[in-house]
Amino acid sequence: MALRCWLDGGGRSTVVAWVALAVSCLVVVAAVRARAVRYVVLVCALAFAAALAHSGSLVSRATLLESAGPTTWSGTVGTDAVTGAFGTSVEVRLDAAPSGPVAIVSWPEGAPAPGYGQRVTLDGRLKARLRADASAEAFRRGEILSLRPWKVSIRGWAAPPLGWVASWRAGVLAALKRLGGAGAETLACMLFAAPPGPQAARVIENARTAGVAWAVTTSGLHLAAIVAMVGAFAGMVGCGRRGRAVATVTTLGIAVLAAGLRLSLVRAAIAAAVAMLARLVGRRRDATAALGATVLLLVALDPAASYDLGLLMGVVALIAIAAFSGLAATWLRPLAGASVSRALGASLAAQVGVAPISASMFGGVALAGPVTLALTGPLVAGAAAVGLCGAMIVPLWPGGADAVLRLAAIVAQGAAALWAFVARAPATFVASPEVPWWAWAVWILGACALWAWWPCPRRAARVRAGAMFIAIALGASIFGTVPSSARIQVLDVGQGDAVLVRDGPHTLLVDTGPDPVTLRRALARANVRSLEGLVLTHAHDDHTGGLPGLEGVARPAWIGVPDVEDDAVERLASDCAARTGTVVRLRRDMSWMVGATRVRVLWPTGGERRLDANDTSVVLLVEQEGGRALLLGDAEERAQRGVLDVWSAPVEMLKVAHHGSSNGNVPMALSAWKPRVAQISVGTGNRFGHPSATALDSLAAVGARIERTDLQGDLEWAGDGSGVAAVAAAARSPVCDNPCPKRTSLHGPGLVCGTVVAWLSENCRTSSPSTSSTVPRNCCWSAPHAGCVTGWPPWQTSTSTWRRSMAARPPPTRSSMRPTPCPS
């Protein structure tokens, strides 16, 4: 309710909330006689009132600061600078509002960005951010002010203790940066929650797929290792019980401050400090009571902490461990033995406890999480402990610190290698659709019933039989039946594109949408468990942003990108090379089979320069039993005119270009293609105004039936049976690009090559899109293939082999080596 009042920004919602709070308290207190229930109601009322007051104070402080007009502001940087597509942004806690709203500063281009804990001076005017576009995370962090300063300056480090800790942290991060490599970047994330570099981002992605994402960023696991190390070291130097407690609490404070006071870490530090103090004073230590007190304290001090995902998952995992780790260990003992079952039991309880949250937030559940945690937990703890040792001696002995940090980085890289291995395994991560409310209710009620019943196994044979039954059930649900008919599905992934070309168990994905979680949910709805290939039409985030969502869910055998000269495409191809064994540059007249479905590339022609990003889109013609479908990506006028040069016949289905925008609307092309069905992939209420009225009118003018994902959800096209004989005959015939159109006068002048016809074994003179000369070629069959093999010179051309299988195969790689003629 407090979040809703804040997002609405009006006083009416707040007044209604206060009235509802007062009435509810009066009714409950008057109707309930039990004193304990009255106390609970009072506590809830106080918490609700604090949350409402918190949201109201943020809005009022932001309004007051905005009214100050252009002036000079000073503050302390609260996080590391983040550089994205729209520049560098810095979070600054203003001196004018030390406990109020936070300003998000768009740092001027060219000016050196400040680090965490530095003091800055900013000249500019504060503006209140639109709360309608904000999120619960922004509400939690108080990010409701923005600033675009025209003058900035860095004034050094903040006052102690933050300044001391931040300066030391910057020195350690600089040492890790000098070391370089995935291990050093991962260690920086583990110790200080530093922004991940390119290699660490890949490690985090693999860890998330393996079910241990929290093992990369600073968490309670790292604090536990640090506490154990500091306690052991204090004991070695002769400190007593009090000395060890002081050393541990001090180290915890430094670690939490260096990591940016992340709430989940603060929770773990408070719990550890309370346990240490309880041991010091001889009081009993109860994990669940300490957890409850810590959460109550955090929420009372900051009501918006309820929206912190890390805190939520950590609390739920600890509750699950406290409630069910013993039961899980009892059931695992006949399978894994007593020693292993204890570690696996706690991990399994935590993973099962957070499974609904994981399915909701990440689009699936990591099945390998418990085993991965048991295997890599000691490595993570060791890397954190050794890394902290090296960090502590950086100011005193840089050379020795580098050696210790290098050792810690090696350990961290070992853990990262294991996560990468698990992430590449099939069915590691099971995608799931959105979790409905009734599933949450069943999950919670089932947990309560299990805790009350506490069914301990009586015979080991029954445990093994039950484990086998669960394994078979999971395997059946993961590798079950898939649709057998040929079809094309346009998935609802919001403002983006993701299209499935399916023929029985064979599946090709065209684009991945803007978000990994959304893609996983869409694949779960479509029952997709494997991909033979992936085509990324062009390098825009709304078509490639969901690529990480395929990890552990459906790893494609090959990935195709447009064959154009473009820096963004080069970066995309480099990223794809780390995700699959083969990256193919797609150009006109390449074709391949998806089952009995033929897919042809109509655009680009190959090697184009200076194209607009949308006109680099790969345009595909899909020929199935139901007819032909044209997938345009975001192709605009130049690309569509290029497609018309090779395909101007009608098609049964058209995936409309650029989400139905006006610049993707080419009336001349629509008049030639005359689609019966026009499917538009577009997000609900998008800020671009897609689809445009002009595009809708043009589609209606050619008689197309318009279908939209924002109105109808996932779309499906299986055709109406037209063109079955022609497509089936074409599917039975092998395909070769750039063959000679005739079997006579093979070396005669005036031959026009480039159409896709039946396979020819003769040598012919054809013009390759990737070369500037006409060379003798031997025409062969492959999928996808670039056709004939050159005998000379060493141009970058594709090799191919004669294959009669109807299944899609990884495309050939492009090489500058001299190719040899293939068997025909």
N, C-alpha and C positions, 0 to 999 in steps of 0.2 A: 504493500500500500504506500509506503514511503517512497519507493522508487517510482510508482505511478504518479504520485503527487509531484515529484521532482520533474518527471518527463513532461507532464501536462503543463507545468509552470504557472498554473492559475491558483488563486486563493480558494476557489470553490471546492476543489478536490480536497484541499487540506482541511477546510472547515467541516466537510462531510466526514472525513476520517476521524477528526477529533470528536464529533458528535457520536459517531458509531462506537468509538472507543468508550466514551462515557456511558452510553446506554447499555452496552454489553457488560461493563463492570457492575453497574447497578443491578441489572437483571440477575447476573450470576451470584453476586453477593447476597441478594435478597432471597433467591431460590435455593441456594446450597447452604447447608448447615455445617458441613465438614470444615474444620479449621484449615486442614492441609490444602484443600481445594481452593479456599479463599486466598491462602498465601500464594499458590501457583498463579491464580488470576491476577493478584497484585503485581507479582514479578513480571508477568506478560504485559500488563498494562504499562508498567514503567518502561519496559523495553520498547514497546510500541511508541510511547510518547517520546522517548529519546530518539528513535529513528525519525519520527516526524519533525522533531526540533532540529535534528541534524540536516535533513534535506532543506528545511526552511532557512536555516542559517547559511547554508551554502549559496542558495539563490540570493539572499539579501546581501551577503558579502560581495558576491560577484557583481550585482547591480551597482553597489556602492563604488567598487573599483572601476567599473566601466564609466561611471559618471565623472571620474576624475579627469578625463580627457588626455590629450598627449602630454606626457611628462617623462621623467626619468625614474625607472624602477630598479630596484636591487633585490637580489635573492640568491638562493643556494640551489645548485643543480642537484636534483633528486635521483636521477637515473643516468645511465650511460646514454650518450647521443645515439639516435637511431637514424640511419640513412636509408631512404626508400626511393620509390619512383618519383616522388614529388619533393625531393630534397631531404635535408637533415632537420630533424625536430628534436627539441630538448625540453625536458620537464623541469620547470623551475618553481620552487617554493618561495613565494614572494615575502619579503620582510614586512610588507603592509598587511599580510594575512598569514601569520606563521602557522596557524592551525586551521586555516580556511581553505578556499579553493586553490587549485594548482593551475598554473598557466602553461600551456603548450606553446613553446616558442619556435617559430619557423626560422631557423638560423640562416643568416645571409650567406649566399653562395660565395665561396672564396675565403671566408673568414674561418680560422681554425676553430673547430668545435670544442667546447669545454668538456672536462671529464666529471665523473660523479664526485660530489663533494667540493667543487670549486665555486667560488663566489663570482657573480657576473653582474654587470650593470647594463641596462637596456633602455634605449630611448624609443618610445613608441606609445601607441594607444591600445589599451586592452579592450577586447570585444568578447561579449558573452557568446559562447558556442550554442548552436541550435540544439536544444535538448531533444528535439524530435529525432535527430540523427545520432544521438548518443546511445550508449549501451550501459548495461549494469556494471561492467568493468570500469567505464568512465565515471559512473556514479560512485563506485567504491573508491576510486583514486581522487575524486574531486576535480576531475579535468573538465571544467566548464568555462574556462577562459582561454583565449587564444591571443597571440601577439606576433605581429610581423615588424620587428624593430628595424629602423633605418640606421641605427648605430649600436654597436655592441662592444663590450670590453670585458676581459677576464681579469679579476682582481686577486688571484691567488686562492689558497685553500681556506676552507671554513675554519671556524674556531674549534679548538679541541673539545671533545675527543674525535668528532667526525673528521676534522682536518687531518689529524695524525693518521687515522685509519685509512682515509681515502688516499693520502699521499703514499703510504706503504703499499696499498692495493695497486696503485698506478705503477709503482716500481716492479711489483711482481708480474703484472700483466705485460709490462715491457720486456721483462726477462723471458716470459713464455712466448711472446711474439718473436723474439730473436731465435728461439729454438725452432719454431715453425712446426708444421705437420698437424695431422688430425689429432694425435695424442695431446699435444700442447694446447690446441684449441679446446678440446674436450675437457682437459684439466682446468682451464680458465672458467669454463661453465660450471664445473663441479664445485670449485672453491669459492667463486665470487659471483655466480650467476651473470657472467659477462655476456654481452651480445654474441651469438654464435657467428663465427666466420663461415665461409663456404663449406669447408670440410666438416666443421662441427655441426652445421645444419644438417648435413647428410647423416652424421652419426645420430643426432636427435631423431631424425626421421626413422632410421633403422631401429632405434631403441623403442620408439613409440609403436612400431609394427610388432616388435618382439614383446611388448607389454611392460616395458620398464623405462618409460620416458622420464620419469622422475629421478632415475638413477644418473642422468646426465646433468641436470640442473641441481643446484644446491638444495638439499632436502634433509629430512631427519636421519636418513641412513648415513650421510656424510657427517652429521653432527655426532652420531653415536660413535663413529670411528674416531673422530677428533677427541671426544670425551674420554674414550678408552686410552688413547695415546697420551693425552695430557695427564690423566690419572697415573698411568704407569711411569711416566717420566718424573712426576712429582714424588712418587714413592721411591724411585731410584736415587733421587738427590736428598732423601731423608725427610721429606715433608710429612707431617702427621695428618690426621684426619681433617682437621680444620684447614691446614695448608693445601691439601689436595682439593678441598671444596672451593676454596678461594681461587685457586688456579683454574679449576674447571669452569666456574661461573664467569671469571674474567675472559677466558678464551671463548666461551660461548657468546658473550657480548661482542667481542671483536669480530667473530665470524658472522654474526647476524648483521652487524653494522656494515661490514665489508660487502655483504651480499645485497645491500639496499633495503633492509628491513622488510623482506618479503613475509607476508602474513603466515604462510605455512611454516616458514622457518622460525618465525617468532613463536609460533605455537609450540614447535618442537623444543626450542630453547627454554621456554618457560617451564614446560613439563620436565625437562632434564634438570633445570635449576631447582625446581620444587622437590624433585626426587633426591637431589644431592643435599638440600637443606634438611629434608626429612630424615635422611640418614645421619646428618650431623647432630640433630637434636634428639635423635632416638625415637622419632614418631613412626607410626606405621606408614608404609608406602602402598597406595592402592592406585593402579594404573588408570582404571576407569574413572575414579573420583578425581584424580589429577587432570585427566583429559576434560571432564565436564567443567571443572573449575576454570581451566584455561580458556575454554571456548566461551564461557559466560563472561570472563574478564575481557576478552578481546571484543566481543560483541557489545558489551556495555560501554567500552571506551570508543569503539568505532562501529556503529550499527551497520554501516555498509560492508563490513567484513563478511557478512552473510553471503555476499556474492563472489567471494574469492574462490575460484575453482580448486586451486591447490589446497586451500584450507579444508574445503568440503571433502575432497577425495582423501586427504590425509586422515581426517576425523573418521570417515566411514570405514576406511581400511583398518584403523586401530580398533574401532568398535568390533568389526568382524573378527580380527585376530583375538581380541579378548573374549569374545563370545563363542567362537567356533574352532579356534586353532587346536584345542585339545581333542575335539571330536574328529576333526580332519586327520590329525596324527594317528588316532586310534584306528580309523578305517584304512589309512595308508600303511600301517605297520605290517600287515601280511603281504603287502606288495613290495615295499621298499626297505623293510628292516626298521629297527627302533631308532638308530641315529639319523638316518636320512629322513624318516617320516616326520620328525619334529620340525626340521627346516622346511620341508615341503608342505607340512600342515599349515604353518603360519602363512607361507606364501599363497597357498591355495585359498585359504580363508580370506585373505586380503583381496585377491583377484576376483573371487566370486562376489565379495561384498560390493566392490565398485563396478561390477559388470554393467548394471543398468546405466550408471553415470557414464561409463566409457562408451556404451552403445549410443547414448544420447549426444555426447560431446564430440566423439571421434568417429562415429559412423560404423562402429563394429566392436568386436571383442577379440583380444589376443589370446588364442588358445594356449600358446607356448609360454605365457607369462610366468606361471609358477616355476616351471623347470628353468627358464632363463634366469629368473631371479636367484634361484638356488645356486646356479652355476657361476653367475657373474657377480653376485653380491659381495663375496670376499675380495674380488679384484677391485670393485668400486671402492669398498672401504679402505683397502690397502692404498689405492691411488690417492684418495683424499688425505689419509694420514701422512703418507710420505710427502705428498705435495705441500701440506701445511708445514712440515718440518723444513722443506726447502724454502718456503715463503718466509718463514720466521728469520732465516739467516741471510736473506737478500741484502738488508742494509748493512750487515756486519761483514759478510764474506761472499761477494758476488760470484767468485769462481766456484767455490764449493756449493753455493746455492744452485748454480746452473747444473752441476752434476746431479744433485738430488732431484731437482725438478725434471731433468731428463729421464731419470729412473722412474719417477711417478708418471711421466708422459708415456713411457713404454708400457707400464701396467695399464694405464687408461686406454691405450691403443689396442692392447690385447682384449680388453672388454669390448671395445668397439668392433673388433674383428668378429667376435662371437655374436654380437648383435646383428651384424651384417649377414653372417651365415644363417642365423635363424630367420631373418627377414626375407631371405631369398627362398626359403623352403616353401613348398606349396601348402596352401590352407593354413598358414601361420596366423593370419588375421581374417576372421570371418566377418564380412560386411553384414550390416543389419539395417532395416528401415527405422524410421523414427519410433521410439518407444511410446506406446499409448499410455494413458493414465491407468487403465485397468491392469496393464502389465506391472507397473510400479506397485499397485495395490497387492497383486498376487505375490510379488517378490517379497514385500515387507511382511505380509501375513504368513507366507511360507517360512521366512526366517524366524518369526516369533514362534510358530508351531514347532519348528525343528529345535529351537532352544528349549522349549518346554518339554518336548518329548524325549530328546537326547537319546536317539537309538544307537546303542553300542553294538557292534557285530559280535556274534557268538561263535561263528565258525569261519575259518580262513577261506574255505572253499566257496562260501557264499559271497565273500568279499571279492574274490577273483572272478566269480561269475558275474557279479554286478559290474565290476570294472570292464569286463569284456562286453557286456550289454551296452554300457554307456559309450564305449569306443565304437561299437557297431552303429549305434544310433547317431552319434556325431558324424561318422563317415557317411552314413546314408543321407543325412541332412545336408552335408557339404558337397558330396559327389553324387547327388541324386539325378533324376531325369531332367532333361532340358527340352525346350520346345523343338519339335522335329521339322516343322514347316519352315520354308524360306520366308523371311520377313525383314522389314526395316523398322527400327524403333527409334524415335526421337525422344530422348529422355528429358524429363523436366529437371533441369539443374539450375534454374533461376536464369539470370541474365547471362547466358552463355550457350555453348553448343556441346552436345554429346550425342552421337548417333551410333546405333548398333546396326551392323549388317550381319544377319544370322542366316545360317542354312544348316539345320540340324545341330550337331554339336560344334560346328565351326562358327566362330564369331570374330568379326572385325570391329574395332571401335574407332570412330572418327571424332577426334577432339575429346577433351576431358572436362569441359566446363570450368568454372572459375574457382571451385573450392574442393579440396580433397574429401571432406566429410560429406558434402552434398553428392559427390560422385559415388562414394561408397554406398550411400543410401539408395541411389538410383540403380546401381548394379545389383544390390540386394533385391530390389523390387523386380528387376528383370531376370533374376535367377542366373546371373552370369558368374561363372567360377573359373573360366580360363579364356585367354585371348590368343588368337593366332597372330594378330598384328594390330598395330595402332598407327593411325595417320593423324598427325598434327597439321592442320591446314595452314596455319601461319602463327607467328610469334606474338600473339596477344593473350593477356592473362585470362580473358573470358573463354579462351579455347584451350589453354595449356595449364591454367592454375591448378586444376585437379590432378595433375600428373602424379604427385606423391601419394595420392589416394589409392593407386594401383598396387603399391608395395604390399606384399604379403597377401593380397586379395586375388589379383589376376595379373601375373607378369607376362607382358607380350613378348613373343619370340623375336619380333623386329619392330622398329619404329620408323615411320616415314616422315620426312620433313620436305618442304618445297626446295626444288633445285634452283635457287636464285642467289644472287650475290647481295647479301644483306647482313649487317652486323648482328641484328637481333636474331636472325635465323641461325647464324653461326653459334651464338651463345646457346640457343635452344638445342642445336645438334650436339654441342659439347655436354650439356646436361643429360641428354638422352643416352649418350654413349656410356654413361655411368650406370644406366638403368637396364640395359639390354645388351645382347651380344652383337646386334647388327643395327646400324642406322643407315637408312637408304634415302638418297636424294631423289625425290619423285619428280618426273617430268612427263610431258605429253607422250602418249603411245605406250607407256609402260602399263602392264596389265597383269592380273593374277586371279586365281580362283579362290573363293571362299565356299568350300563344298562344291556344289554345282552352280554357284553364283559367280558371274564374271564381273570384275571391277576394273575399270579403265581410268587412266589419268588423262584429262583433257586440257589441263592447264596447271602449271606454267609450261612453256615450251622448253625451258632449260637454260640457265645461265643469265637470265634477265638482270638488268641493273636499273637502279633508280626507279623502282616501282614503289607506289604507295603501299603501306603495310597491308592494307586489305586486299590489294591487287596481287599480292604474293600468294594468296590462298590457293591451295590445291583444290581443284574441281574434279569430282569423281562422277563417272557414269556407272551405275550399278544395274546389271541385267539379271533379273530373276525370272522365275516362272510366271510371275504376275505381270511382267512388263519391265519397263525401264524407269529408273529413278535418277534424278540429277541432284547431286549434293554440292551446293555452291559455296559453302563456307561463308566468308564475308566478301566474296568477290564483288567488285564494283564495275563500272562501265568498261574500263579497258580490259579487264580480265574476261568479262562476259562477251565482249566483242571477239576476243581471242578464242573463246570456246565456240562461238558461232562459226568460226572458220573451219572447224572440224566436225561440229555437230549442230545441225539446224533442224533436225527432225523432231516431231512431237515426243513427249515423254509422259508417262502416266503419273509420276509423282515428282514434285519439286520441293527440295528443302530450300526455303526462301533465303536469299542472301542477306547477311548482316541484320538478322533479327527483324526483317521487315522495315528497315529504315528507308528513307527517301533516296539516299545515295546508292543503295543496292537495288533500286528499282530501275530496270532498263526495259521500257515498253517494247522495243524492237526484238529483244531476246525473248520476252514472254510471248510475243506474237508468233515467234518461230517454234518455241517449245510447246505451247498450248497445254500446260499440265492439267490433268483432271483433278488432282489433289495438290494443294499447296500447304505445306506444314511449316509453321513458324516457331522457332525456339526462342522464347522471350520470357523475361522475368516479370512477375506481378508487380504492378505499380512502379516500374523502373523510371529513373529520372531522365532518360533519354527520349521519352515519348514514343518508344517502339511498341507496336508497329505503326508506321505513319499512315495517315488516311490516304495519301497518294498511292502508296504501295498496295493497300487493300483495294482501292478502286481499280488499279491496273490488273490485279489478279482476278477480280470479279469480272472485268471486261473480257477476259479470255475464257470465262466459264469455269474457273477453278473453284473447287470446294475448299474453303479455308479452314484450317485446324490450327489451334494455338495451344502451346503448353501452359501459358498463364491462365487459360480458361478451362482446359480439359486435362491438364496433367500430362502424363506420358502418352505419346502418340504412337500409333502402329499402322504400318501399311504392308499389306500382303498381296496387293494387286487384285484384279478382277478376272484374271485368267487370260487376258488379251496378250498376244505375243508369246504364248507358251511354247509353241512349236519352234519359232525362230530362236528363242533364247536357249531352249534345250538343245537344238542342233548346234548352236554356237558353242555351248558348254562342252559338247562331245568332241569338238574339233580343237586341236591344239592351236595356240595363238602365238604369233611372232610379230614384234613391232618392226617397222621399217623394212618389210619384205618387198620384193618386186611384185607389181600388180599382175604381171603376166609371166607365163612359163616360156615364152619365146623371146628371142632377141634380148637375152639377159644383159648383154653388154652394149646394147644399142643406145643411141642418144635419145633424149627427150622423155625418159621414164620418170614418172612421178611416184615417189615412194612415201610411205608414212602412214598408210591406212592399215588397219588390223584385219588381216584375212587369214585363210588357212595356212598351215605351215608349209614352207617350201624348202627343199633340201639343196637347191642349186645355189651357187655363189652368185651374188648380184651386187651391182654398184648402187649404194644408197647414201643418202646424206644424213649424217647423225646430228641430232640437235646439240650434242656436246662437243663437236669438232667443227672446224672451219673448212675441212677438205672433204672430198669424195673419195672413199676408200673401198676396196673390195671387202665383202663381208660374207660370213656364213650364217644363215638364218636358223635359229634354234628356238626351243621352247623352254620357258622357265616361269616362275611365279614368285613375286613380280619379276619382270625381266625387261632389259633394255634392248633385247633383240639380238642382233648379229654380232659376231666376234670379229674384231679387226685383226688383220694379219700384220699390219704396220700402220703408222709408227706407234710409239708408246703413248697414245692419247689416253685420257681418263675415260675409259668406256667400261661397260659392264660385260662380264662373261656369263654364259648361261649354258645349261645342259638340257638335254631332251628328257622330259619327265612326263609320264602319262597319268600320275596320281592326280585325283581331283582335289586333294587337300592343299590348302595354302601353305607355302613354305617360306622360310626366311629369305628375303631378297638377296641378290648377289651384292657383294661389296664393290665399291669403285676403287680402282687401283691404277697407279701410274706405271705398273710393271707391264712388260710386253706380254699380251695374252696369247694363248694358243688356240687354234680352231677346236671347237667342241664337236663331239660325235653327233651326227645328225641322222 
